[in-house]
Amino acid sequence: MSTAYAPGKAILFGEHAVVYGRPAIAVPVGKVRACAVVSPSPGGTGIMLSAPDLKRTYPLSQAAPDDPLGAIVSNTLAHLGVTGHPDLTVTVTSTIPIARGMGSGTAISVSIVRALAAHFGATLSDAEVSALTFEVEKIYHGTPSGIDNTVVTYQKPVYFVKGQRVETLTVKTPFLLIVADTGIASPTHVAVGDVGRKWQCDREECEAVFDRIGAVARAARQAIELGQPAKLGPLMNDNQALLQSLGVSSPELDRLIEVALGAGAAGAKLSGAGRGGNMIALAPGTSASAVENSLVAAGAKGVIVNEVS
Ligand code: PMV
């Protein structure tokens, strides 16, 4: 039996603009994770896919072409050179909230690739794991930038520019991030599609916003690498204002952001595609529990305190 885990993730800076070639920063959130287990099955079953959280078990041969579980298993087996239909079961479970911008589908894919590789005694590089996962991201997202598969695979803070070499970040001074869930599911492709339509209508304005978001991400990188987390709060607030101008925030996100700032957060913004999903807040000094408690009291559906290091 082979088991592999993959963490959730949060985008710190640069979502949406990253789809248009600007830099973004994402960090792993290890307090939630996906798990894949590959185990031998009784003879003759072929490959079974099992997702107990969704109460689903089905043969790979019956997976629809756009089924992400089927796709990642088939693509990985092809990549590993496994032919035929070995008798095995791939079981996936996850504590990562679904469709909240925390990379739930991505983490499932990464854990499956690594568990299958371990099962067949293969060693895959991070680049191979990330590339296999990216192919399946297209089913969820349409036009993914690649940031999700990169941060979840490398399990380190990343500075990401589409199409460029992966850069992991060294965090000189660790800082605390509070991740709070609006409870509203927000499929990434919907928000990304809306920004795309806005861009079609007014390219000049959108490109200018993307440039400003890119500048925020570059400044944030410097603050992280130089050990100046206090600078990140205002940058998060700037990034949020720019995301609002793109139309991807929501009243629920805005409210939780206001609550976090009121409780002492140094900065706060939506994280991921927006419209729902999660917001993140930077909690300086001893403010983490005050921020956390205020978000819970304000009705956040889940709050995670995550050290970025
Ligand atoms: O998967 P999410 O919800 O974290 O969104 C990813 C971030 C976007 O920039 C909105 C899309 C992308 O592919 O980078």
Residues whose N, C-alpha, C, O or C-beta is under 5 A from the ligand:
A	BS01	PMV	E15 H16 V18 V19 G101 M102 T143 P144 S145 G146 I147 T188 G272 A273
